[in-house]
Amino acid sequence: MPKHKLDRTVIAGATSAIAREAARVLARRNASLFLVARDANKLEAVAADLRVLGARAVHTATADLASTTAHEQWWPEALALLGEPDAILIAHGILGDAGRARHDAAHTAEILTTNFLSAAAMLAPVSTWFEQRRSGVIAVIGSVAGDRGRQSNYVYGASKGGLDVFLQGLRNRLFHAGVDVVTIKPGFVDTPMTAHLPKSPLFASPEAVARGIVKAMEQGRDVVYLPFFWRWILWVVKLMPEFVFKRLKT
Ligand SMILES: NC(=O)c1ccc[n+]([C@@H]2O[C@H](COP(=O)([O-])OP(=O)(O)OC[C@H]3O[C@@H](n4cnc5c(N)ncnc54)[C@H](OP(=O)(O)O)[C@@H]3O)[C@@H](O)[C@H]2O)c1
Protein backbone atom coordinates (compact mmCIF):
# COMPACT_ATOMS: atom_id res chain seq x y z
CA MET A 1 0.00 0.00 0.00
CA PRO A 2 1.68 3.30 -1.06
CA LYS A 3 2.15 5.89 1.67
CA HIS A 4 1.44 8.82 -0.67
CA LYS A 5 -1.04 9.10 -3.49
CA LEU A 6 0.21 11.15 -6.42
CA ASP A 7 -3.22 11.99 -7.86
CA ARG A 8 -2.39 15.68 -8.17
CA THR A 9 1.25 16.32 -8.93
CA VAL A 10 3.21 19.43 -9.91
CA ILE A 11 6.29 18.88 -12.10
CA ALA A 12 8.90 21.62 -12.53
CA GLY A 13 11.12 20.93 -15.55
CA ALA A 14 8.41 18.82 -17.15
CA THR A 15 10.10 18.64 -20.57
CA SER A 16 13.07 16.77 -19.07
CA ALA A 17 13.29 13.25 -20.48
CA ILE A 18 13.24 11.76 -16.99
CA ALA A 19 10.36 13.96 -15.73
CA ARG A 20 8.39 13.28 -18.87
CA GLU A 21 8.59 9.52 -18.28
CA ALA A 22 7.56 9.99 -14.64
CA ALA A 23 4.58 12.06 -15.81
CA ARG A 24 3.64 9.28 -18.25
CA VAL A 25 3.51 6.77 -15.37
CA LEU A 26 1.19 9.13 -13.48
CA ALA A 27 -0.93 9.93 -16.56
CA ARG A 28 -1.63 6.22 -17.10
CA ARG A 29 -3.06 6.23 -13.56
CA ASN A 30 -5.36 9.15 -14.42
CA ALA A 31 -3.51 11.69 -12.29
CA SER A 32 -4.02 15.44 -12.66
CA LEU A 33 -0.79 17.23 -13.49
CA PHE A 34 0.54 20.79 -13.43
CA LEU A 35 3.59 21.06 -15.66
CA VAL A 36 6.15 23.87 -15.64
CA ALA A 37 8.80 24.28 -18.36
CA ARG A 38 10.45 27.05 -20.35
CA ASP A 39 9.73 25.92 -23.92
CA ALA A 40 6.00 26.39 -24.68
CA ASN A 41 6.02 24.19 -27.81
CA LYS A 42 7.82 21.29 -26.16
CA LEU A 43 5.57 21.65 -23.13
CA GLU A 44 2.41 21.48 -25.25
CA ALA A 45 3.69 18.31 -26.95
CA VAL A 46 4.38 16.73 -23.54
CA ALA A 47 0.92 17.77 -22.28
CA ALA A 48 -0.82 16.38 -25.38
CA ASP A 49 0.93 13.02 -24.95
CA LEU A 50 -0.11 12.86 -21.28
CA ARG A 51 -3.74 13.62 -22.14
CA VAL A 52 -3.76 10.77 -24.67
CA LEU A 53 -2.26 8.44 -22.06
CA GLY A 54 -5.16 9.11 -19.70
CA ALA A 55 -4.28 12.05 -17.44
CA ARG A 56 -7.45 13.41 -15.83
CA ALA A 57 -6.25 17.00 -16.35
CA VAL A 58 -3.02 18.55 -17.58
CA HIS A 59 -2.32 22.21 -16.82
CA THR A 60 0.78 23.99 -18.06
CA ALA A 61 2.80 27.09 -17.24
CA THR A 62 5.88 28.41 -18.97
CA ALA A 63 8.68 29.80 -16.82
CA ASP A 64 12.42 30.26 -16.87
CA LEU A 65 13.36 27.93 -14.04
CA ALA A 66 16.81 29.50 -13.76
CA SER A 67 14.98 32.40 -12.16
CA THR A 68 14.72 32.51 -8.37
CA THR A 69 11.38 34.37 -8.55
CA ALA A 70 9.46 32.65 -11.40
CA HIS A 71 7.61 30.47 -8.87
CA GLU A 72 5.78 33.59 -7.64
CA GLN A 73 3.76 33.29 -10.85
CA TRP A 74 3.32 29.55 -11.35
CA TRP A 75 3.00 28.20 -7.81
CA PRO A 76 -0.23 30.13 -7.02
CA GLU A 77 -1.50 29.08 -10.49
CA ALA A 78 -0.75 25.44 -9.66
CA LEU A 79 -2.70 25.71 -6.40
CA ALA A 80 -5.63 27.40 -8.14
CA LEU A 81 -5.84 24.97 -11.07
CA LEU A 82 -4.86 21.69 -9.44
CA GLY A 83 -6.53 22.14 -6.11
CA GLU A 84 -4.42 20.70 -3.30
CA PRO A 85 -1.34 19.03 -4.81
CA ASP A 86 -0.27 15.74 -3.24
CA ALA A 87 3.26 16.04 -4.56
CA ILE A 88 5.83 18.06 -6.44
CA LEU A 89 8.71 16.73 -8.52
CA ILE A 90 11.51 19.22 -9.28
CA ALA A 91 13.46 17.97 -12.27
CA HIS A 92 14.96 20.86 -14.25
CA GLY A 93 18.72 21.14 -14.52
CA ILE A 94 21.70 21.74 -16.78
CA LEU A 95 24.94 19.81 -16.96
CA GLY A 96 26.76 22.85 -18.31
CA ASP A 97 30.22 22.83 -19.82
CA ALA A 98 32.64 21.81 -17.07
CA GLY A 99 35.67 23.06 -19.01
CA ARG A 100 34.10 26.49 -19.52
CA ALA A 101 32.91 26.72 -15.93
CA ARG A 102 36.54 26.43 -14.76
CA HIS A 103 37.29 29.95 -15.94
CA ASP A 104 33.92 31.53 -16.81
CA ALA A 105 32.25 33.05 -13.74
CA ALA A 106 28.95 33.69 -15.53
CA HIS A 107 28.68 30.03 -16.59
CA THR A 108 29.55 28.87 -13.07
CA ALA A 109 26.76 31.10 -11.73
CA GLU A 110 24.34 29.82 -14.40
CA ILE A 111 24.88 26.18 -13.39
CA LEU A 112 24.58 26.92 -9.67
CA THR A 113 21.52 29.13 -10.13
CA THR A 114 19.64 26.75 -12.41
CA ASN A 115 20.36 23.57 -10.48
CA PHE A 116 20.50 24.79 -6.88
CA LEU A 117 19.40 28.37 -6.20
CA SER A 118 16.17 28.22 -8.19
CA ALA A 119 15.11 24.93 -6.57
CA ALA A 120 15.97 26.23 -3.10
CA ALA A 121 14.06 29.46 -3.76
CA MET A 122 10.90 27.77 -5.08
CA LEU A 123 10.97 25.41 -2.11
CA ALA A 124 10.51 28.33 0.30
CA PRO A 125 6.79 28.82 -0.51
CA VAL A 126 6.27 25.23 -1.66
CA SER A 127 7.64 23.67 1.54
CA THR A 128 5.67 26.09 3.70
CA TRP A 129 2.45 25.19 1.87
CA PHE A 130 3.07 21.44 2.36
CA GLU A 131 4.04 22.02 5.99
CA GLN A 132 0.69 23.71 6.61
CA ARG A 133 -1.17 20.96 4.73
CA ARG A 134 0.60 18.41 6.96
CA SER A 135 0.92 15.74 4.28
CA GLY A 136 2.42 15.18 0.86
CA VAL A 137 5.74 14.55 -0.81
CA ILE A 138 8.43 16.80 -2.26
CA ALA A 139 10.87 15.06 -4.62
CA VAL A 140 13.92 16.67 -6.20
CA ILE A 141 16.31 15.19 -8.76
CA GLY A 142 19.87 15.57 -7.52
CA SER A 143 22.71 13.43 -8.81
CA VAL A 144 25.40 11.00 -7.73
CA ALA A 145 27.74 13.80 -8.87
CA GLY A 146 26.70 15.71 -5.73
CA ASP A 147 28.21 13.09 -3.43
CA ARG A 148 31.85 13.95 -4.08
CA GLY A 149 33.58 16.77 -5.97
CA ARG A 150 35.65 15.63 -8.95
CA GLN A 151 37.85 17.71 -11.24
CA SER A 152 35.78 16.71 -14.29
CA ASN A 153 32.49 18.31 -13.15
CA TYR A 154 32.73 19.94 -9.73
CA VAL A 155 30.53 22.95 -10.51
CA TYR A 156 27.62 20.69 -11.52
CA GLY A 157 28.56 18.43 -8.59
CA ALA A 158 28.50 21.36 -6.18
CA SER A 159 25.06 22.43 -7.42
CA LYS A 160 23.70 18.95 -6.72
CA GLY A 161 25.69 18.62 -3.47
CA GLY A 162 24.22 21.92 -2.24
CA LEU A 163 20.78 20.60 -3.10
CA ASP A 164 21.53 17.42 -1.16
CA VAL A 165 22.36 19.30 2.06
CA PHE A 166 19.42 21.67 1.58
CA LEU A 167 17.05 18.71 1.21
CA GLN A 168 18.50 16.99 4.30
CA GLY A 169 17.55 20.01 6.38
CA LEU A 170 14.17 20.36 4.71
CA ARG A 171 13.45 16.66 5.32
CA ASN A 172 14.33 17.08 8.97
CA ARG A 173 12.01 20.12 9.24
CA LEU A 174 9.06 18.63 7.33
CA PHE A 175 9.23 15.22 8.99
CA HIS A 176 7.53 16.83 11.98
CA ALA A 177 4.66 17.94 9.73
CA GLY A 178 4.19 14.52 8.11
CA VAL A 179 5.65 15.64 4.77
CA ASP A 180 8.28 13.49 3.05
CA VAL A 181 11.25 14.95 1.15
CA VAL A 182 12.80 12.59 -1.40
CA THR A 183 16.27 13.16 -2.83
CA ILE A 184 16.65 11.31 -6.11
CA LYS A 185 20.24 10.51 -7.09
CA PRO A 186 20.45 9.06 -10.58
CA GLY A 187 23.71 7.86 -12.09
CA PHE A 188 24.13 8.12 -15.88
CA VAL A 189 20.78 8.31 -17.68
CA ASP A 190 20.41 8.22 -21.46
CA THR A 191 18.73 11.63 -22.03
CA PRO A 192 19.45 14.77 -24.08
CA MET A 193 21.63 15.95 -21.19
CA THR A 194 24.09 13.12 -21.78
CA ALA A 195 23.62 12.78 -25.56
CA HIS A 196 27.23 13.88 -26.18
CA LEU A 197 28.75 11.28 -23.84
CA PRO A 198 29.91 7.85 -25.01
CA LYS A 199 27.42 5.25 -23.75
CA SER A 200 28.39 2.42 -21.39
CA PRO A 201 26.55 -0.38 -19.55
CA LEU A 202 26.28 2.03 -16.58
CA PHE A 203 23.68 4.10 -18.47
CA ALA A 204 20.04 3.61 -17.43
CA SER A 205 16.96 4.43 -19.47
CA PRO A 206 14.81 7.42 -18.48
CA GLU A 207 11.81 5.03 -18.27
CA ALA A 208 13.51 2.85 -15.63
CA VAL A 209 14.67 5.85 -13.62
CA ALA A 210 11.18 7.39 -13.82
CA ARG A 211 9.60 4.21 -12.47
CA GLY A 212 12.06 4.35 -9.57
CA ILE A 213 11.18 7.99 -8.92
CA VAL A 214 7.43 7.36 -8.81
CA LYS A 215 7.92 4.39 -6.48
CA ALA A 216 10.19 6.40 -4.17
CA MET A 217 7.65 9.24 -4.07
CA GLU A 218 4.80 6.87 -3.26
CA GLN A 219 6.83 5.30 -0.48
CA GLY A 220 8.08 8.63 0.86
CA ARG A 221 11.71 7.44 0.79
CA ASP A 222 14.53 9.72 1.97
CA VAL A 223 17.43 9.28 -0.47
CA VAL A 224 17.19 7.02 -3.50
CA TYR A 225 20.02 6.06 -5.85
CA LEU A 226 18.80 5.06 -9.32
CA PRO A 227 19.59 2.42 -10.39
CA PHE A 228 20.17 1.06 -6.85
CA PHE A 229 23.79 -0.06 -7.49
CA TRP A 230 24.99 3.56 -7.49
CA ARG A 231 24.53 3.56 -3.70
CA TRP A 232 27.35 1.02 -3.43
CA ILE A 233 29.56 2.72 -6.02
CA LEU A 234 29.23 6.03 -4.17
CA TRP A 235 29.76 4.32 -0.83
CA VAL A 236 33.20 3.25 -2.05
CA VAL A 237 33.91 6.64 -3.68
CA LYS A 238 33.03 8.49 -0.45
CA LEU A 239 35.15 6.16 1.69
CA MET A 240 38.33 7.13 -0.13
CA PRO A 241 40.46 9.53 1.94
CA GLU A 242 40.89 13.00 0.43
CA PHE A 243 44.71 12.69 0.24
CA VAL A 244 44.21 9.67 -2.04
CA PHE A 245 41.20 11.04 -3.94
CA LYS A 246 42.91 14.31 -4.91
CA ARG A 247 45.59 12.33 -6.79
CA LEU A 248 43.08 10.53 -9.05
CA LYS A 249 42.22 11.68 -12.57
CA THR A 250 38.46 11.62 -12.10
N1 LIG B 1 20.87 12.41 -17.55
C1 LIG B 1 21.66 12.09 -16.54
O1 LIG B 1 22.62 11.31 -16.68
C2 LIG B 1 21.38 12.63 -15.17
C3 LIG B 1 22.08 12.08 -14.08
C4 LIG B 1 21.84 12.57 -12.81
C5 LIG B 1 20.92 13.57 -12.62
N2 LIG B 1 20.26 14.11 -13.70
C6 LIG B 1 19.32 15.20 -13.44
O2 LIG B 1 18.04 14.82 -13.91
C7 LIG B 1 17.29 15.99 -14.18
C8 LIG B 1 16.59 15.85 -15.52
O3 LIG B 1 17.57 15.79 -16.54
P1 LIG B 1 17.44 14.86 -17.84
O4 LIG B 1 18.49 13.83 -17.76
O5 LIG B 1 16.03 14.44 -17.98
O6 LIG B 1 17.90 15.84 -18.99
P2 LIG B 1 17.07 16.77 -19.99
O7 LIG B 1 16.10 15.94 -20.77
O8 LIG B 1 18.10 17.55 -20.70
O9 LIG B 1 16.24 17.69 -19.01
C9 LIG B 1 16.71 18.88 -18.45
C10 LIG B 1 15.49 19.74 -18.28
O10 LIG B 1 15.83 20.95 -17.58
C11 LIG B 1 15.17 21.99 -18.25
N3 LIG B 1 15.80 23.27 -18.00
C12 LIG B 1 17.11 23.59 -18.01
N4 LIG B 1 17.28 24.89 -17.76
C13 LIG B 1 16.03 25.40 -17.60
C14 LIG B 1 15.53 26.69 -17.35
N5 LIG B 1 16.34 27.74 -17.20
N6 LIG B 1 14.19 26.86 -17.25
C15 LIG B 1 13.35 25.83 -17.44
N7 LIG B 1 13.76 24.58 -17.67
C16 LIG B 1 15.09 24.37 -17.76
C17 LIG B 1 15.26 21.63 -19.72
O11 LIG B 1 14.35 22.40 -20.47
P3 LIG B 1 14.35 22.33 -22.08
O12 LIG B 1 13.60 21.07 -22.42
O13 LIG B 1 13.61 23.56 -22.47
O14 LIG B 1 15.78 22.32 -22.50
C18 LIG B 1 14.89 20.16 -19.63
O15 LIG B 1 13.50 19.99 -19.54
C19 LIG B 1 18.27 17.17 -14.11
O16 LIG B 1 18.11 17.81 -12.85
C20 LIG B 1 19.61 16.48 -14.16
O17 LIG B 1 20.62 17.25 -13.53
C21 LIG B 1 20.45 13.65 -14.97
Ligand as a Chemical Component Dictionary entry (heavy atoms), coordinates in Angstrom:
data_LIG
# 
_chem_comp.id                   LIG 
_chem_comp.type                 NON-POLYMER 
_chem_comp.pdbx_formal_charge   0 
_chem_comp.three_letter_code    LIG 
# 
loop_
_chem_comp_atom.comp_id 
_chem_comp_atom.atom_id 
_chem_comp_atom.alt_atom_id 
_chem_comp_atom.type_symbol 
_chem_comp_atom.charge 
_chem_comp_atom.model_Cartn_x 
_chem_comp_atom.model_Cartn_y 
_chem_comp_atom.model_Cartn_z 
_chem_comp_atom.pdbx_ordinal 
LIG N1  N1  N 0  20.868 12.410 -17.545 1  
LIG C1  C1  C 0  21.655 12.088 -16.536 2  
LIG O1  O1  O 0  22.619 11.311 -16.679 3  
LIG C2  C2  C 0  21.379 12.635 -15.166 4  
LIG C3  C3  C 0  22.076 12.081 -14.078 5  
LIG C4  C4  C 0  21.836 12.568 -12.807 6  
LIG C5  C5  C 0  20.921 13.568 -12.622 7  
LIG N2  N2  N 1  20.260 14.109 -13.699 8  
LIG C6  C6  C 0  19.317 15.197 -13.439 9  
LIG O2  O2  O 0  18.041 14.818 -13.910 10 
LIG C7  C7  C 0  17.289 15.990 -14.177 11 
LIG C8  C8  C 0  16.594 15.846 -15.518 12 
LIG O3  O3  O 0  17.567 15.794 -16.544 13 
LIG P1  P1  P 0  17.437 14.860 -17.839 14 
LIG O4  O4  O 0  18.492 13.830 -17.759 15 
LIG O5  O5  O -1 16.029 14.442 -17.983 16 
LIG O6  O6  O 0  17.899 15.842 -18.988 17 
LIG P2  P2  P 0  17.073 16.770 -19.989 18 
LIG O7  O7  O 0  16.105 15.942 -20.771 19 
LIG O8  O8  O 0  18.101 17.551 -20.701 20 
LIG O9  O9  O 0  16.238 17.691 -19.007 21 
LIG C9  C9  C 0  16.707 18.876 -18.446 22 
LIG C10 C10 C 0  15.493 19.738 -18.278 23 
LIG O10 O10 O 0  15.826 20.946 -17.575 24 
LIG C11 C11 C 0  15.168 21.991 -18.248 25 
LIG N3  N3  N 0  15.795 23.274 -18.000 26 
LIG C12 C12 C 0  17.108 23.587 -18.010 27 
LIG N4  N4  N 0  17.282 24.892 -17.760 28 
LIG C13 C13 C 0  16.030 25.403 -17.597 29 
LIG C14 C14 C 0  15.530 26.691 -17.348 30 
LIG N5  N5  N 0  16.344 27.736 -17.197 31 
LIG N6  N6  N 0  14.193 26.858 -17.252 32 
LIG C15 C15 C 0  13.353 25.835 -17.436 33 
LIG N7  N7  N 0  13.763 24.576 -17.667 34 
LIG C16 C16 C 0  15.086 24.374 -17.760 35 
LIG C17 C17 C 0  15.258 21.625 -19.720 36 
LIG O11 O11 O 0  14.351 22.396 -20.473 37 
LIG P3  P3  P 0  14.350 22.333 -22.076 38 
LIG O12 O12 O 0  13.596 21.073 -22.415 39 
LIG O13 O13 O 0  13.612 23.560 -22.472 40 
LIG O14 O14 O 0  15.780 22.322 -22.504 41 
LIG C18 C18 C 0  14.894 20.156 -19.633 42 
LIG O15 O15 O 0  13.501 19.987 -19.543 43 
LIG C19 C19 C 0  18.273 17.167 -14.108 44 
LIG O16 O16 O 0  18.107 17.807 -12.854 45 
LIG C20 C20 C 0  19.614 16.478 -14.159 46 
LIG O17 O17 O 0  20.619 17.252 -13.528 47 
LIG C21 C21 C 0  20.446 13.653 -14.968 48 
# 
loop_
_chem_comp_bond.comp_id 
_chem_comp_bond.atom_id_1 
_chem_comp_bond.atom_id_2 
_chem_comp_bond.value_order 
_chem_comp_bond.pdbx_ordinal 
LIG N1  C1  SING 1  
LIG C1  O1  DOUB 2  
LIG C1  C2  SING 3  
LIG C2  C3  SING 4  
LIG C2  C21 DOUB 5  
LIG C3  C4  DOUB 6  
LIG C4  C5  SING 7  
LIG C5  N2  DOUB 8  
LIG N2  C6  SING 9  
LIG N2  C21 SING 10 
LIG C6  O2  SING 11 
LIG C6  C20 SING 12 
LIG O2  C7  SING 13 
LIG C7  C8  SING 14 
LIG C7  C19 SING 15 
LIG C8  O3  SING 16 
LIG O3  P1  SING 17 
LIG P1  O4  DOUB 18 
LIG P1  O5  SING 19 
LIG P1  O6  SING 20 
LIG O6  P2  SING 21 
LIG P2  O7  DOUB 22 
LIG P2  O8  SING 23 
LIG P2  O9  SING 24 
LIG O9  C9  SING 25 
LIG C9  C10 SING 26 
LIG C10 O10 SING 27 
LIG C10 C18 SING 28 
LIG O10 C11 SING 29 
LIG C11 N3  SING 30 
LIG C11 C17 SING 31 
LIG N3  C12 SING 32 
LIG N3  C16 SING 33 
LIG C12 N4  DOUB 34 
LIG N4  C13 SING 35 
LIG C13 C14 SING 36 
LIG C13 C16 DOUB 37 
LIG C14 N5  SING 38 
LIG C14 N6  DOUB 39 
LIG N6  C15 SING 40 
LIG C15 N7  DOUB 41 
LIG N7  C16 SING 42 
LIG C17 O11 SING 43 
LIG C17 C18 SING 44 
LIG O11 P3  SING 45 
LIG P3  O12 DOUB 46 
LIG P3  O13 SING 47 
LIG P3  O14 SING 48 
LIG C18 O15 SING 49 
LIG C19 O16 SING 50 
LIG C19 C20 SING 51 
LIG C20 O17 SING 52 
# 
